Amino acid sequence: TRLRLLSLLSERLSDDDVTFLEGIAANDRAPKVKALATSLLGRLGHGPASGEDIAELAGFFSVKTKGLLRSALVVQAEPPKTPAQWQRRKALFEGADLAAFSGALGLAPQELIAAWDWNVDHAADMALINVIVSTGTDAHVTQAADAISQGDATGLIAALAPRLSPAERAGHAETALHSHGISFELAQQVAGPAARLDDPLSAPAGKTLLAALQRDDAKPSDQF
């Protein structure tokens, strides 16, 4: 019951909730309730201070400079060498906080998102997205969604979608459908069940569907 009540705060979360959430995170007896309070604090930019685990997680990544004339920072994953290291990185991500993780790399959260090398290590991409969803601010979620769209890592948008506004969800779904050729199922998952997409049949998925319906062996049931 406390978990369900606490989840209601996510609808209109504000700095007025910080003191209350800090008390819950420190004193509640249920681990799930404490974890949710910590997650909501992270969205407000009040994550826990970095510790040994965060420093260990940061050790799986490197911050490099790319480019000659216009150098830019790039955060790259250093591939774990053993299955145990893969599992350890996964476990560290599950307990990570966006502000603490970026701070351990010497970056602000928005710098980490901008510098992340998307589409190289899918497991790391998904892990970072989950950290952003659970502990990032609304601005961080929006920035991550824009970065994913530009980097063609559109499959990750679905994980961010619940934290995006309806207009943002629809916009990203249309972009992914037309520019990156995702399926109608994924587009609907991103946009939400109530969203309406403009001219979906002109997208690659729509053209594939129309071509399938025009085949000589198409059955009447395929129309549905």
PEGIKA-V345272 format. One record per backbone hydrogen bond with DSSP energy under -1.0 kcal/mol. NH is the residue of the N-H (numbers start at 1). CO is the residue of the C=O. Records with the same first field share a line. If there is no record, write none. Layout:
BEGIN
NH=CO ; CO
END
This chain:
BEGIN
5=1
6=2
7=3
9=6
10=7
11=8
17=14
18=15
21=17
22=18
23=19
24=20
25=21
26=22
27=23
28=24
34=30
35=31
36=32
37=33
38=34
39=35
40=36
41=37
42=38
43=39
44=40
45=42
46=41
55=51
56=52
57=53
58=54
59=55
60=57
61=58
62=76
64=74
66=72
72=66
74=64
75=115
76=62
78=60
86=82
87=83
88=84
89=85
90=86
91=87
92=88
93=89
94=90
96=93
101=97
102=98
103=99
104=100
106=103
107=102
112=108
113=109
114=110
115=111
116=112
117=75
118=116
125=121
126=122
127=123
128=124
129=125
130=126
131=127
132=128
133=129
134=130
135=131
136=132
141=137
142=138
143=139
144=140
145=141
146=142
147=143
148=144
149=145
150=146
151=147
153=148
156=153
157=154
160=156
161=157
163=160
164=161
169=165
170=166
171=167
172=168
173=169
174=170
175=171
176=172
177=173
178=174
179=175
182=176
187=183
188=184
189=185
190=186
191=187
192=188
195=192
202=199
203=200
207=203
208=204
209=205
210=206
211=207
212=208
213=209
214=210
218=215
222=219
223=220
224=221
END
